[in-house]
Amino acid sequence: MTTESSRRSFLAAARANLDGAQAAALDSAKKPDDSWTPVSQLSALQRQKLNADVSELTELLAPIAAIAEPRRIS
């Protein structure tokens, strides 16, 4: 697999995860007016799920900065 196809594959996988169940779990913490429910109003189970999903998404997205970093031409 070439570097370019590897990058595209990684980005596609990241996009799939963002569109998947984790995004749905994050959206469940939103109110109908698109504001966020305060953490203090979430149940312990909701907070645990939200923390796990955000942690997983953070790990998944961290390498994208390096992949998408502009190349310097000097």
N, CA, C and O atoms as CSV, one atom per row, in Angstrom:
chain,resi,resn,atom,element,x,y,z
A,1,MET,N,N,0.854,-1.173,0.000
A,1,MET,CA,C,0.000,0.000,0.000
A,1,MET,C,C,0.901,1.238,0.000
A,1,MET,O,O,1.843,1.319,0.789
A,2,THR,N,N,0.625,2.171,-0.853
A,2,THR,CA,C,1.438,3.379,-0.916
A,2,THR,C,C,1.099,4.293,0.250
A,2,THR,O,O,0.077,4.132,0.917
A,3,THR,N,N,1.976,5.246,0.475
A,3,THR,CA,C,1.745,6.189,1.570
A,3,THR,C,C,0.446,6.953,1.346
A,3,THR,O,O,-0.336,7.141,2.278
A,4,GLU,N,N,0.218,7.391,0.120
A,4,GLU,CA,C,-0.999,8.157,-0.186
A,4,GLU,C,C,-2.262,7.309,0.024
A,4,GLU,O,O,-3.240,7.783,0.603
A,5,SER,N,N,-2.239,6.073,-0.440
A,5,SER,CA,C,-3.427,5.231,-0.245
A,5,SER,C,C,-3.605,4.866,1.223
A,5,SER,O,O,-4.729,4.692,1.693
A,6,SER,N,N,-2.486,4.749,1.949
A,6,SER,CA,C,-2.568,4.493,3.383
A,6,SER,C,C,-3.214,5.671,4.099
A,6,SER,O,O,-4.038,5.484,4.994
A,7,ARG,N,N,-2.838,6.891,3.701
A,7,ARG,CA,C,-3.437,8.088,4.300
A,7,ARG,C,C,-4.925,8.154,4.006
A,7,ARG,O,O,-5.735,8.444,4.887
A,8,ARG,N,N,-5.269,7.883,2.763
A,8,ARG,CA,C,-6.691,7.930,2.387
A,8,ARG,C,C,-7.494,6.892,3.162
A,8,ARG,O,O,-8.616,7.156,3.595
A,9,SER,N,N,-6.914,5.720,3.328
A,9,SER,CA,C,-7.580,4.658,4.081
A,9,SER,C,C,-7.780,5.067,5.536
A,9,SER,O,O,-8.852,4.859,6.105
A,10,PHE,N,N,-6.743,5.650,6.133
A,10,PHE,CA,C,-6.827,6.097,7.518
A,10,PHE,C,C,-7.896,7.171,7.669
A,10,PHE,O,O,-8.706,7.115,8.594
A,11,LEU,N,N,-7.904,8.144,6.769
A,11,LEU,CA,C,-8.887,9.221,6.839
A,11,LEU,C,C,-10.307,8.695,6.636
A,11,LEU,O,O,-11.246,9.171,7.275
A,12,ALA,N,N,-10.461,7.718,5.751
A,12,ALA,CA,C,-11.780,7.120,5.540
A,12,ALA,C,C,-12.256,6.405,6.805
A,12,ALA,O,O,-13.431,6.481,7.165
A,13,ALA,N,N,-11.340,5.714,7.472
A,13,ALA,CA,C,-11.696,5.018,8.717
A,13,ALA,C,C,-12.073,6.027,9.797
A,13,ALA,O,O,-13.019,5.809,10.554
A,14,ALA,N,N,-11.333,7.127,9.867
A,14,ALA,CA,C,-11.645,8.168,10.852
A,14,ALA,C,C,-13.029,8.740,10.578
A,14,ALA,O,O,-13.820,8.931,11.502
A,15,ARG,N,N,-13.319,9.009,9.325
A,15,ARG,CA,C,-14.626,9.568,8.951
A,15,ARG,C,C,-15.755,8.597,9.306
A,15,ARG,O,O,-16.805,9.015,9.796
A,16,ALA,N,N,-15.542,7.324,9.062
A,16,ALA,CA,C,-16.560,6.318,9.384
A,16,ALA,C,C,-16.855,6.298,10.880
A,16,ALA,O,O,-18.009,6.176,11.292
A,17,ASN,N,N,-15.797,6.419,11.694
A,17,ASN,CA,C,-16.004,6.442,13.140
A,17,ASN,C,C,-16.716,7.708,13.586
A,17,ASN,O,O,-17.542,7.668,14.498
A,18,LEU,N,N,-16.406,8.820,12.958
A,18,LEU,CA,C,-17.079,10.075,13.305
A,18,LEU,C,C,-18.561,10.026,12.945
A,18,LEU,O,O,-19.390,10.632,13.624
A,19,ASP,N,N,-18.887,9.311,11.886
A,19,ASP,CA,C,-20.272,9.208,11.451
A,19,ASP,C,C,-21.031,8.098,12.167
A,19,ASP,O,O,-22.249,7.989,12.028
A,20,GLY,N,N,-20.325,7.280,12.927
A,20,GLY,CA,C,-20.914,6.087,13.517
A,20,GLY,C,C,-21.512,6.265,14.895
A,20,GLY,O,O,-22.016,7.330,15.251
A,21,ALA,N,N,-21.441,5.201,15.650
A,21,ALA,CA,C,-22.077,5.131,16.962
A,21,ALA,C,C,-21.519,6.155,17.941
A,21,ALA,O,O,-22.250,6.678,18.783
A,22,GLN,N,N,-20.220,6.443,17.831
A,22,GLN,CA,C,-19.631,7.404,18.769
A,22,GLN,C,C,-20.241,8.787,18.570
A,22,GLN,O,O,-20.541,9.486,19.538
A,23,ALA,N,N,-20.418,9.169,17.334
A,23,ALA,CA,C,-21.040,10.470,17.059
A,23,ALA,C,C,-22.473,10.482,17.582
A,23,ALA,O,O,-22.934,11.495,18.107
A,24,ALA,N,N,-23.163,9.383,17.442
A,24,ALA,CA,C,-24.533,9.297,17.946
A,24,ALA,C,C,-24.559,9.446,19.462
A,24,ALA,O,O,-25.450,10.089,20.015
A,25,ALA,N,N,-23.577,8.849,20.126
A,25,ALA,CA,C,-23.510,8.966,21.584
A,25,ALA,C,C,-23.230,10.411,21.991
A,25,ALA,O,O,-23.798,10.906,22.964
A,26,LEU,N,N,-22.363,11.081,21.252
A,26,LEU,CA,C,-22.088,12.489,21.548
A,26,LEU,C,C,-23.331,13.337,21.301
A,26,LEU,O,O,-23.659,14.217,22.097
A,27,ASP,N,N,-24.009,13.071,20.209
A,27,ASP,CA,C,-25.213,13.840,19.890
A,27,ASP,C,C,-26.321,13.632,20.917
A,27,ASP,O,O,-27.174,14.503,21.091
A,28,SER,N,N,-26.319,12.493,21.596
A,28,SER,CA,C,-27.359,12.232,22.587
A,28,SER,C,C,-27.236,13.174,23.792
A,28,SER,O,O,-28.187,13.326,24.558
A,29,ALA,N,N,-26.073,13.802,23.959
A,29,ALA,CA,C,-25.877,14.751,25.063
A,29,ALA,C,C,-26.312,16.162,24.669
A,29,ALA,O,O,-26.225,17.086,25.477
A,30,LYS,N,N,-26.772,16.329,23.446
A,30,LYS,CA,C,-27.239,17.640,22.993
A,30,LYS,C,C,-28.714,17.818,23.332
A,30,LYS,O,O,-29.485,16.860,23.395
A,31,LYS,N,N,-29.069,19.063,23.546
A,31,LYS,CA,C,-30.470,19.416,23.766
A,31,LYS,C,C,-31.105,19.704,22.402
A,31,LYS,O,O,-30.389,19.890,21.418
A,32,PRO,N,N,-32.436,19.744,22.333
A,32,PRO,CA,C,-33.108,20.020,21.057
A,32,PRO,C,C,-32.702,21.349,20.408
A,32,PRO,O,O,-32.794,21.494,19.189
A,33,ASP,N,N,-32.255,22.319,21.216
A,33,ASP,CA,C,-31.844,23.611,20.650
A,33,ASP,C,C,-30.361,23.614,20.250
A,33,ASP,O,O,-29.792,24.676,19.998
A,34,ASP,N,N,-29.740,22.441,20.190
A,34,ASP,CA,C,-28.334,22.239,19.829
A,34,ASP,C,C,-27.337,22.725,20.879
A,34,ASP,O,O,-26.139,22.773,20.599
A,35,SER,N,N,-27.789,23.081,22.063
A,35,SER,CA,C,-26.863,23.377,23.151
A,35,SER,C,C,-26.533,22.045,23.833
A,35,SER,O,O,-27.216,21.043,23.619
A,36,TRP,N,N,-25.489,22.048,24.649
A,36,TRP,CA,C,-25.066,20.820,25.308
A,36,TRP,C,C,-25.668,20.719,26.704
A,36,TRP,O,O,-25.832,21.722,27.399
A,37,THR,N,N,-25.990,19.507,27.097
A,37,THR,CA,C,-26.457,19.235,28.443
A,37,THR,C,C,-25.270,19.381,29.389
A,37,THR,O,O,-24.219,18.793,29.138
A,38,PRO,N,N,-25.405,20.140,30.458
A,38,PRO,CA,C,-24.289,20.252,31.408
A,38,PRO,C,C,-23.909,18.873,31.955
A,38,PRO,O,O,-24.773,18.032,32.200
A,39,VAL,N,N,-22.639,18.663,32.138
A,39,VAL,CA,C,-22.150,17.365,32.617
A,39,VAL,C,C,-22.809,16.994,33.939
A,39,VAL,O,O,-23.086,15.822,34.194
A,40,SER,N,N,-23.055,17.985,34.769
A,40,SER,CA,C,-23.664,17.717,36.076
A,40,SER,C,C,-25.082,17.147,35.954
A,40,SER,O,O,-25.597,16.554,36.902
A,41,GLN,N,N,-25.702,17.326,34.804
A,41,GLN,CA,C,-27.057,16.817,34.604
A,41,GLN,C,C,-27.079,15.442,33.928
A,41,GLN,O,O,-28.150,14.865,33.736
A,42,LEU,N,N,-25.921,14.922,33.570
A,42,LEU,CA,C,-25.843,13.593,32.971
A,42,LEU,C,C,-25.747,12.542,34.070
A,42,LEU,O,O,-25.187,12.796,35.137
A,43,SER,N,N,-26.288,11.381,33.808
A,43,SER,CA,C,-26.143,10.280,34.763
A,43,SER,C,C,-24.699,9.785,34.726
A,43,SER,O,O,-23.942,10.105,33.809
A,44,ALA,N,N,-24.336,9.008,35.726
A,44,ALA,CA,C,-22.970,8.454,35.772
A,44,ALA,C,C,-22.701,7.600,34.531
A,44,ALA,O,O,-21.608,7.660,33.967
A,45,LEU,N,N,-23.673,6.819,34.107
A,45,LEU,CA,C,-23.514,5.975,32.922
A,45,LEU,C,C,-23.333,6.828,31.666
A,45,LEU,O,O,-22.499,6.510,30.818
A,46,GLN,N,N,-24.103,7.902,31.543
A,46,GLN,CA,C,-23.965,8.797,30.392
A,46,GLN,C,C,-22.586,9.455,30.380
A,46,GLN,O,O,-21.961,9.565,29.325
A,47,ARG,N,N,-22.112,9.891,31.543
A,47,ARG,CA,C,-20.782,10.519,31.620
A,47,ARG,C,C,-19.685,9.529,31.239
A,47,ARG,O,O,-18.756,9.874,30.510
A,48,GLN,N,N,-19.797,8.300,31.736
A,48,GLN,CA,C,-18.801,7.283,31.419
A,48,GLN,C,C,-18.772,6.998,29.918
A,48,GLN,O,O,-17.699,6.893,29.324
A,49,LYS,N,N,-19.938,6.874,29.314
A,49,LYS,CA,C,-20.029,6.617,27.872
A,49,LYS,C,C,-19.458,7.794,27.096
A,49,LYS,O,O,-18.696,7.599,26.148
A,50,LEU,N,N,-19.814,9.007,27.483
A,50,LEU,CA,C,-19.328,10.206,26.820
A,50,LEU,C,C,-17.804,10.317,26.949
A,50,LEU,O,O,-17.124,10.620,25.968
A,51,ASN,N,N,-17.269,10.076,28.139
A,51,ASN,CA,C,-15.821,10.115,28.344
A,51,ASN,C,C,-15.109,9.077,27.480
A,51,ASN,O,O,-14.079,9.369,26.872
A,52,ALA,N,N,-15.653,7.879,27.429
A,52,ALA,CA,C,-15.037,6.820,26.622
A,52,ALA,C,C,-15.059,7.181,25.139
A,52,ALA,O,O,-14.064,7.003,24.437
A,53,ASP,N,N,-16.190,7.687,24.667
A,53,ASP,CA,C,-16.307,8.037,23.245
A,53,ASP,C,C,-15.387,9.188,22.864
A,53,ASP,O,O,-14.747,9.150,21.813
A,54,VAL,N,N,-15.319,10.208,23.708
A,54,VAL,CA,C,-14.438,11.353,23.425
A,54,VAL,C,C,-12.980,10.914,23.462
A,54,VAL,O,O,-12.186,11.353,22.630
A,55,SER,N,N,-12.615,10.060,24.406
A,55,SER,CA,C,-11.239,9.554,24.478
A,55,SER,C,C,-10.881,8.776,23.224
A,55,SER,O,O,-9.800,8.957,22.663
A,56,GLU,N,N,-11.781,7.913,22.784
A,56,GLU,CA,C,-11.520,7.109,21.588
A,56,GLU,C,C,-11.415,7.990,20.341
A,56,GLU,O,O,-10.534,7.788,19.506
A,57,LEU,N,N,-12.308,8.957,20.221
A,57,LEU,CA,C,-12.249,9.859,19.067
A,57,LEU,C,C,-10.977,10.703,19.087
A,57,LEU,O,O,-10.390,10.961,18.037
A,58,THR,N,N,-10.551,11.131,20.265
A,58,THR,CA,C,-9.320,11.918,20.379
A,58,THR,C,C,-8.119,11.102,19.904
A,58,THR,O,O,-7.274,11.606,19.165
A,59,GLU,N,N,-8.048,9.850,20.328
A,59,GLU,CA,C,-6.955,8.978,19.890
A,59,GLU,C,C,-7.008,8.753,18.381
A,59,GLU,O,O,-5.973,8.730,17.715
A,60,LEU,N,N,-8.199,8.589,17.854
A,60,LEU,CA,C,-8.367,8.353,16.427
A,60,LEU,C,C,-7.966,9.575,15.605
A,60,LEU,O,O,-7.359,9.437,14.543
A,61,LEU,N,N,-8.301,10.765,16.089
A,61,LEU,CA,C,-8.054,11.984,15.329
A,61,LEU,C,C,-6.644,12.552,15.509
A,61,LEU,O,O,-6.204,13.352,14.683
A,62,ALA,N,N,-5.939,12.167,16.545
A,62,ALA,CA,C,-4.622,12.737,16.830
A,62,ALA,C,C,-3.648,12.650,15.648
A,62,ALA,O,O,-2.965,13.636,15.369
A,63,PRO,N,N,-3.555,11.532,14.951
A,63,PRO,CA,C,-2.599,11.447,13.838
A,63,PRO,C,C,-2.982,12.290,12.619
A,63,PRO,O,O,-2.139,12.526,11.753
A,64,ILE,N,N,-4.201,12.734,12.537
A,64,ILE,CA,C,-4.635,13.484,11.360
A,64,ILE,C,C,-3.860,14.787,11.221
A,64,ILE,O,O,-3.607,15.230,10.101
A,65,ALA,N,N,-3.483,15.400,12.315
A,65,ALA,CA,C,-2.699,16.638,12.237
A,65,ALA,C,C,-1.392,16.392,11.489
A,65,ALA,O,O,-0.976,17.222,10.681
A,66,ALA,N,N,-0.756,15.281,11.749
A,66,ALA,CA,C,0.505,14.971,11.069
A,66,ALA,C,C,0.253,14.621,9.597
A,66,ALA,O,O,1.039,14.996,8.727
A,67,ILE,N,N,-0.819,13.919,9.324
A,67,ILE,CA,C,-1.130,13.524,7.947
A,67,ILE,C,C,-1.484,14.754,7.107
A,67,ILE,O,O,-1.059,14.870,5.958
A,68,ALA,N,N,-2.249,15.652,7.678
A,68,ALA,CA,C,-2.752,16.800,6.935
A,68,ALA,C,C,-1.836,18.026,7.039
A,68,ALA,O,O,-2.149,19.076,6.478
A,69,GLU,N,N,-0.713,17.901,7.747
A,69,GLU,CA,C,0.167,19.050,7.930
A,69,GLU,C,C,0.695,19.538,6.582
A,69,GLU,O,O,1.182,18.747,5.774
A,70,PRO,N,N,0.595,20.832,6.350
A,70,PRO,CA,C,1.103,21.366,5.074
A,70,PRO,C,C,2.614,21.130,4.958
A,70,PRO,O,O,3.354,21.232,5.937
A,71,ARG,N,N,3.034,20.821,3.773
A,71,ARG,CA,C,4.451,20.627,3.536
A,71,ARG,C,C,5.096,21.957,3.189
A,71,ARG,O,O,4.565,22.743,2.404
A,72,ARG,N,N,6.229,22.185,3.778
A,72,ARG,CA,C,6.952,23.416,3.504
A,72,ARG,C,C,7.835,23.236,2.271
A,72,ARG,O,O,8.535,22.235,2.119
A,73,ILE,N,N,7.780,24.208,1.430
A,73,ILE,CA,C,8.627,24.201,0.241
A,73,ILE,C,C,9.556,25.396,0.377
A,73,ILE,O,O,9.138,26.546,0.242
A,74,SER,N,N,10.813,25.106,0.645
A,74,SER,CA,C,11.784,26.191,0.830
A,74,SER,C,C,13.003,25.968,-0.027
A,74,SER,O,O,13.930,26.778,-0.006
